[in-house]
Amino acid sequence: MKLITCDRSTYDAAVMAYKKYEPFLNKSIDYYDEMTLVVG
């Protein structure tokens, strides 16, 4: 599905710290395969 997953409490804490992350919940990531080559 090319998503980054985490548990809900971790996601909620990240959104509280960085509101810009909110739109990414349950969204596939363009260039996911390329990112895995760089990030691992």
N, CA, C, O and CB atoms as a CASP TS submission, in Angstrom:
PFRMAT TS
TARGET T0000
AUTHOR 0000-0000-0000
METHOD Language model
MODEL 1
PARENT N/A
ATOM      1  N   MET     1       0.815  -1.197   0.000  1.00  0.00           N
ATOM      2  CA  MET     1       0.000   0.000   0.000  1.00  0.00           C
ATOM      3  C   MET     1       0.861   1.266   0.000  1.00  0.00           C
ATOM      4  O   MET     1       0.361   2.367  -0.230  1.00  0.00           O
ATOM      5  CB  MET     1      -0.928  -0.004   1.201  1.00  0.00           C
ATOM      6  N   LYS     2       2.133   1.097   0.255  1.00  0.00           N
ATOM      7  CA  LYS     2       3.080   2.204   0.229  1.00  0.00           C
ATOM      8  C   LYS     2       2.702   3.315   1.203  1.00  0.00           C
ATOM      9  O   LYS     2       2.595   4.488   0.846  1.00  0.00           O
ATOM     10  CB  LYS     2       3.176   2.763  -1.170  1.00  0.00           C
ATOM     11  N   LEU     3       2.507   2.890   2.449  1.00  0.00           N
ATOM     12  CA  LEU     3       2.171   3.805   3.535  1.00  0.00           C
ATOM     13  C   LEU     3       3.205   3.689   4.636  1.00  0.00           C
ATOM     14  O   LEU     3       3.851   2.653   4.792  1.00  0.00           O
ATOM     15  CB  LEU     3       0.759   3.518   4.086  1.00  0.00           C
ATOM     16  N   ILE     4       3.354   4.748   5.389  1.00  0.00           N
ATOM     17  CA  ILE     4       4.122   4.674   6.626  1.00  0.00           C
ATOM     18  C   ILE     4       3.110   4.411   7.721  1.00  0.00           C
ATOM     19  O   ILE     4       2.111   5.122   7.826  1.00  0.00           O
ATOM     20  CB  ILE     4       4.963   5.993   6.898  1.00  0.00           C
ATOM     21  N   THR     5       3.357   3.400   8.537  1.00  0.00           N
ATOM     22  CA  THR     5       2.397   3.040   9.568  1.00  0.00           C
ATOM     23  C   THR     5       2.972   3.264  10.958  1.00  0.00           C
ATOM     24  O   THR     5       4.184   3.186  11.162  1.00  0.00           O
ATOM     25  CB  THR     5       1.967   1.590   9.408  1.00  0.00           C
ATOM     26  N   CYS     6       2.099   3.539  11.900  1.00  0.00           N
ATOM     27  CA  CYS     6       2.472   3.642  13.312  1.00  0.00           C
ATOM     28  C   CYS     6       1.189   3.495  14.124  1.00  0.00           C
ATOM     29  O   CYS     6       0.087   3.556  13.579  1.00  0.00           O
ATOM     30  CB  CYS     6       3.208   5.012  13.631  1.00  0.00           C
ATOM     31  N   ASP     7       1.346   3.303  15.415  1.00  0.00           N
ATOM     32  CA  ASP     7       0.148   3.184  16.231  1.00  0.00           C
ATOM     33  C   ASP     7      -0.493   4.563  16.412  1.00  0.00           C
ATOM     34  O   ASP     7       0.156   5.592  16.217  1.00  0.00           O
ATOM     35  CB  ASP     7       0.482   2.550  17.605  1.00  0.00           C
ATOM     36  N   ARG     8      -1.754   4.567  16.780  1.00  0.00           N
ATOM     37  CA  ARG     8      -2.538   5.802  16.846  1.00  0.00           C
ATOM     38  C   ARG     8      -1.963   6.804  17.854  1.00  0.00           C
ATOM     39  O   ARG     8      -1.952   8.004  17.581  1.00  0.00           O
ATOM     40  CB  ARG     8      -3.982   5.480  17.210  1.00  0.00           C
ATOM     41  N   SER     9      -1.492   6.343  18.996  1.00  0.00           N
ATOM     42  CA  SER     9      -0.974   7.273  20.004  1.00  0.00           C
ATOM     43  C   SER     9       0.290   7.986  19.504  1.00  0.00           C
ATOM     44  O   SER     9       0.485   9.169  19.785  1.00  0.00           O
ATOM     45  CB  SER     9      -0.672   6.522  21.316  1.00  0.00           C
ATOM     46  N   THR    10       1.139   7.277  18.772  1.00  0.00           N
ATOM     47  CA  THR    10       2.335   7.891  18.193  1.00  0.00           C
ATOM     48  C   THR    10       1.946   8.933  17.157  1.00  0.00           C
ATOM     49  O   THR    10       2.499  10.032  17.132  1.00  0.00           O
ATOM     50  CB  THR    10       3.243   6.823  17.559  1.00  0.00           C
ATOM     51  N   TYR    11       0.993   8.582  16.304  1.00  0.00           N
ATOM     52  CA  TYR    11       0.526   9.523  15.287  1.00  0.00           C
ATOM     53  C   TYR    11      -0.084  10.760  15.939  1.00  0.00           C
ATOM     54  O   TYR    11       0.209  11.884  15.530  1.00  0.00           O
ATOM     55  CB  TYR    11      -0.499   8.851  14.359  1.00  0.00           C
ATOM     56  N   ASP    12      -0.925  10.562  16.946  1.00  0.00           N
ATOM     57  CA  ASP    12      -1.550  11.699  17.628  1.00  0.00           C
ATOM     58  C   ASP    12      -0.510  12.614  18.252  1.00  0.00           C
ATOM     59  O   ASP    12      -0.643  13.836  18.179  1.00  0.00           O
ATOM     60  CB  ASP    12      -2.517  11.208  18.699  1.00  0.00           C
ATOM     61  N   ALA    13       0.511  12.054  18.858  1.00  0.00           N
ATOM     62  CA  ALA    13       1.577  12.860  19.460  1.00  0.00           C
ATOM     63  C   ALA    13       2.328  13.650  18.387  1.00  0.00           C
ATOM     64  O   ALA    13       2.679  14.811  18.599  1.00  0.00           O
ATOM     65  CB  ALA    13       2.557  11.960  20.244  1.00  0.00           C
ATOM     66  N   ALA    14       2.572  13.026  17.247  1.00  0.00           N
ATOM     67  CA  ALA    14       3.277  13.722  16.154  1.00  0.00           C
ATOM     68  C   ALA    14       2.434  14.863  15.601  1.00  0.00           C
ATOM     69  O   ALA    14       2.956  15.941  15.315  1.00  0.00           O
ATOM     70  CB  ALA    14       3.631  12.736  15.021  1.00  0.00           C
ATOM     71  N   VAL    15       1.137  14.632  15.451  1.00  0.00           N
ATOM     72  CA  VAL    15       0.254  15.681  14.934  1.00  0.00           C
ATOM     73  C   VAL    15       0.138  16.828  15.939  1.00  0.00           C
ATOM     74  O   VAL    15       0.049  17.992  15.546  1.00  0.00           O
ATOM     75  CB  VAL    15      -1.144  15.106  14.617  1.00  0.00           C
ATOM     76  N   MET    16       0.139  16.508  17.215  1.00  0.00           N
ATOM     77  CA  MET    16       0.101  17.574  18.222  1.00  0.00           C
ATOM     78  C   MET    16       1.359  18.441  18.130  1.00  0.00           C
ATOM     79  O   MET    16       1.291  19.655  18.321  1.00  0.00           O
ATOM     80  CB  MET    16      -0.034  16.975  19.645  1.00  0.00           C
ATOM     81  N   ALA    17       2.490  17.831  17.842  1.00  0.00           N
ATOM     82  CA  ALA    17       3.748  18.570  17.739  1.00  0.00           C
ATOM     83  C   ALA    17       3.888  19.259  16.378  1.00  0.00           C
ATOM     84  O   ALA    17       4.437  20.357  16.291  1.00  0.00           O
ATOM     85  CB  ALA    17       4.932  17.628  17.971  1.00  0.00           C
ATOM     86  N   TYR    18       3.395  18.619  15.323  1.00  0.00           N
ATOM     87  CA  TYR    18       3.564  19.126  13.959  1.00  0.00           C
ATOM     88  C   TYR    18       2.248  18.982  13.207  1.00  0.00           C
ATOM     89  O   TYR    18       1.978  17.929  12.630  1.00  0.00           O
ATOM     90  CB  TYR    18       4.707  18.372  13.216  1.00  0.00           C
ATOM     91  N   LYS    19       1.442  20.011  13.206  1.00  0.00           N
ATOM     92  CA  LYS    19       0.117  19.967  12.566  1.00  0.00           C
ATOM     93  C   LYS    19       0.202  19.654  11.073  1.00  0.00           C
ATOM     94  O   LYS    19      -0.767  19.161  10.495  1.00  0.00           O
ATOM     95  CB  LYS    19      -0.603  21.295  12.765  1.00  0.00           C
ATOM     96  N   LYS    20       1.348  19.934  10.437  1.00  0.00           N
ATOM     97  CA  LYS    20       1.480  19.682   9.002  1.00  0.00           C
ATOM     98  C   LYS    20       1.427  18.193   8.658  1.00  0.00           C
ATOM     99  O   LYS    20       1.239  17.845   7.492  1.00  0.00           O
ATOM    100  CB  LYS    20       2.779  20.272   8.496  1.00  0.00           C
ATOM    101  N   TYR    21       1.586  17.305   9.646  1.00  0.00           N
ATOM    102  CA  TYR    21       1.534  15.861   9.404  1.00  0.00           C
ATOM    103  C   TYR    21       0.110  15.326   9.272  1.00  0.00           C
ATOM    104  O   TYR    21      -0.088  14.234   8.738  1.00  0.00           O
ATOM    105  CB  TYR    21       2.237  15.132  10.521  1.00  0.00           C
ATOM    106  N   GLU    22      -0.864  16.063   9.739  1.00  0.00           N
ATOM    107  CA  GLU    22      -2.242  15.579   9.805  1.00  0.00           C
ATOM    108  C   GLU    22      -2.800  15.073   8.472  1.00  0.00           C
ATOM    109  O   GLU    22      -3.477  14.045   8.472  1.00  0.00           O
ATOM    110  CB  GLU    22      -3.118  16.670  10.314  1.00  0.00           C
ATOM    111  N   PRO    23      -2.555  15.736   7.338  1.00  0.00           N
ATOM    112  CA  PRO    23      -3.160  15.262   6.085  1.00  0.00           C
ATOM    113  C   PRO    23      -2.606  13.932   5.572  1.00  0.00           C
ATOM    114  O   PRO    23      -3.151  13.377   4.618  1.00  0.00           O
ATOM    115  CB  PRO    23      -2.973  16.298   5.028  1.00  0.00           C
ATOM    116  N   PHE    24      -1.543  13.409   6.177  1.00  0.00           N
ATOM    117  CA  PHE    24      -0.902  12.210   5.659  1.00  0.00           C
ATOM    118  C   PHE    24      -1.454  10.905   6.220  1.00  0.00           C
ATOM    119  O   PHE    24      -1.011   9.831   5.814  1.00  0.00           O
ATOM    120  CB  PHE    24       0.545  12.277   5.934  1.00  0.00           C
ATOM    121  N   LEU    25      -2.400  10.973   7.134  1.00  0.00           N
ATOM    122  CA  LEU    25      -2.988   9.754   7.687  1.00  0.00           C
ATOM    123  C   LEU    25      -3.714   8.988   6.587  1.00  0.00           C
ATOM    124  O   LEU    25      -4.571   9.540   5.897  1.00  0.00           O
ATOM    125  CB  LEU    25      -3.957  10.087   8.849  1.00  0.00           C
ATOM    126  N   ASN    26      -3.368   7.718   6.428  1.00  0.00           N
ATOM    127  CA  ASN    26      -3.995   6.813   5.458  1.00  0.00           C
ATOM    128  C   ASN    26      -3.850   7.272   4.011  1.00  0.00           C
ATOM    129  O   ASN    26      -4.735   7.025   3.193  1.00  0.00           O
ATOM    130  CB  ASN    26      -5.451   6.662   5.779  1.00  0.00           C
ATOM    131  N   LYS    27      -2.761   7.926   3.694  1.00  0.00           N
ATOM    132  CA  LYS    27      -2.490   8.360   2.321  1.00  0.00           C
ATOM    133  C   LYS    27      -1.268   7.608   1.800  1.00  0.00           C
ATOM    134  O   LYS    27      -0.271   7.463   2.507  1.00  0.00           O
ATOM    135  CB  LYS    27      -2.265   9.908   2.249  1.00  0.00           C
ATOM    136  N   SER    28      -1.354   7.135   0.564  1.00  0.00           N
ATOM    137  CA  SER    28      -0.176   6.495  -0.022  1.00  0.00           C
ATOM    138  C   SER    28       0.845   7.567  -0.372  1.00  0.00           C
ATOM    139  O   SER    28       0.495   8.731  -0.571  1.00  0.00           O
ATOM    140  CB  SER    28      -0.555   5.659  -1.284  1.00  0.00           C
ATOM    141  N   ILE    29       2.100   7.169  -0.444  1.00  0.00           N
ATOM    142  CA  ILE    29       3.191   8.105  -0.650  1.00  0.00           C
ATOM    143  C   ILE    29       3.736   7.941  -2.064  1.00  0.00           C
ATOM    144  O   ILE    29       4.166   6.856  -2.457  1.00  0.00           O
ATOM    145  CB  ILE    29       4.307   7.892   0.400  1.00  0.00           C
ATOM    146  N   ASP    30       3.711   9.033  -2.819  1.00  0.00           N
ATOM    147  CA  ASP    30       4.349   9.021  -4.136  1.00  0.00           C
ATOM    148  C   ASP    30       5.846   8.821  -3.922  1.00  0.00           C
ATOM    149  O   ASP    30       6.407   9.326  -2.949  1.00  0.00           O
ATOM    150  CB  ASP    30       4.058  10.351  -4.935  1.00  0.00           C
ATOM    151  N   TYR    31       6.477   8.106  -4.800  1.00  0.00           N
ATOM    152  CA  TYR    31       7.924   7.857  -4.744  1.00  0.00           C
ATOM    153  C   TYR    31       8.332   7.030  -3.523  1.00  0.00           C
ATOM    154  O   TYR    31       9.477   7.119  -3.079  1.00  0.00           O
ATOM    155  CB  TYR    31       8.676   9.178  -4.734  1.00  0.00           C
ATOM    156  N   TYR    32       7.420   6.231  -2.975  1.00  0.00           N
ATOM    157  CA  TYR    32       7.724   5.399  -1.816  1.00  0.00           C
ATOM    158  C   TYR    32       8.906   4.471  -2.101  1.00  0.00           C
ATOM    159  O   TYR    32       9.812   4.351  -1.277  1.00  0.00           O
ATOM    160  CB  TYR    32       6.492   4.581  -1.412  1.00  0.00           C
ATOM    161  N   ASP    33       8.899   3.826  -3.242  1.00  0.00           N
ATOM    162  CA  ASP    33       9.984   2.885  -3.585  1.00  0.00           C
ATOM    163  C   ASP    33      11.332   3.589  -3.640  1.00  0.00           C
ATOM    164  O   ASP    33      12.332   3.056  -3.158  1.00  0.00           O
ATOM    165  CB  ASP    33       9.700   2.204  -4.934  1.00  0.00           C
ATOM    166  N   GLU    34      11.366   4.776  -4.220  1.00  0.00           N
ATOM    167  CA  GLU    34      12.608   5.535  -4.278  1.00  0.00           C
ATOM    168  C   GLU    34      13.068   5.955  -2.895  1.00  0.00           C
ATOM    169  O   GLU    34      14.263   5.936  -2.600  1.00  0.00           O
ATOM    170  CB  GLU    34      12.439   6.755  -5.158  1.00  0.00           C
ATOM    171  N   MET    35      12.119   6.335  -2.046  1.00  0.00           N
ATOM    172  CA  MET    35      12.464   6.727  -0.675  1.00  0.00           C
ATOM    173  C   MET    35      13.054   5.558   0.115  1.00  0.00           C
ATOM    174  O   MET    35      13.963   5.748   0.924  1.00  0.00           O
ATOM    175  CB  MET    35      11.227   7.268   0.047  1.00  0.00           C
ATOM    176  N   THR    36      12.540   4.357  -0.118  1.00  0.00           N
ATOM    177  CA  THR    36      13.077   3.203   0.617  1.00  0.00           C
ATOM    178  C   THR    36      14.518   2.915   0.219  1.00  0.00           C
ATOM    179  O   THR    36      15.292   2.392   1.021  1.00  0.00           O
ATOM    180  CB  THR    36      12.212   1.962   0.371  1.00  0.00           C
ATOM    181  N   LEU    37      14.878   3.250  -1.000  1.00  0.00           N
ATOM    182  CA  LEU    37      16.271   3.082  -1.427  1.00  0.00           C
ATOM    183  C   LEU    37      17.191   4.043  -0.691  1.00  0.00           C
ATOM    184  O   LEU    37      18.323   3.692  -0.359  1.00  0.00           O
ATOM    185  CB  LEU    37      16.398   3.292  -2.937  1.00  0.00           C
ATOM    186  N   VAL    38      16.708   5.253  -0.436  1.00  0.00           N
ATOM    187  CA  VAL    38      17.518   6.267   0.213  1.00  0.00           C
ATOM    188  C   VAL    38      17.521   6.090   1.726  1.00  0.00           C
ATOM    189  O   VAL    38      18.572   6.153   2.364  1.00  0.00           O
ATOM    190  CB  VAL    38      17.016   7.650  -0.150  1.00  0.00           C
ATOM    191  N   VAL    39      16.333   5.868   2.298  1.00  0.00           N
ATOM    192  CA  VAL    39      16.178   5.832   3.756  1.00  0.00           C
ATOM    193  C   VAL    39      16.412   4.439   4.321  1.00  0.00           C
ATOM    194  O   VAL    39      16.989   4.288   5.398  1.00  0.00           O
ATOM    195  CB  VAL    39      14.791   6.315   4.147  1.00  0.00           C
ATOM    196  N   GLY    40      15.970   3.438   3.602  1.00  0.00           N
ATOM    197  CA  GLY    40      16.185   2.081   4.076  1.00  0.00           C
ATOM    198  C   GLY    40      14.988   1.395   4.614  1.00  0.00           C
ATOM    199  O   GLY    40      15.075   0.242   5.038  1.00  0.00           O
TER
END
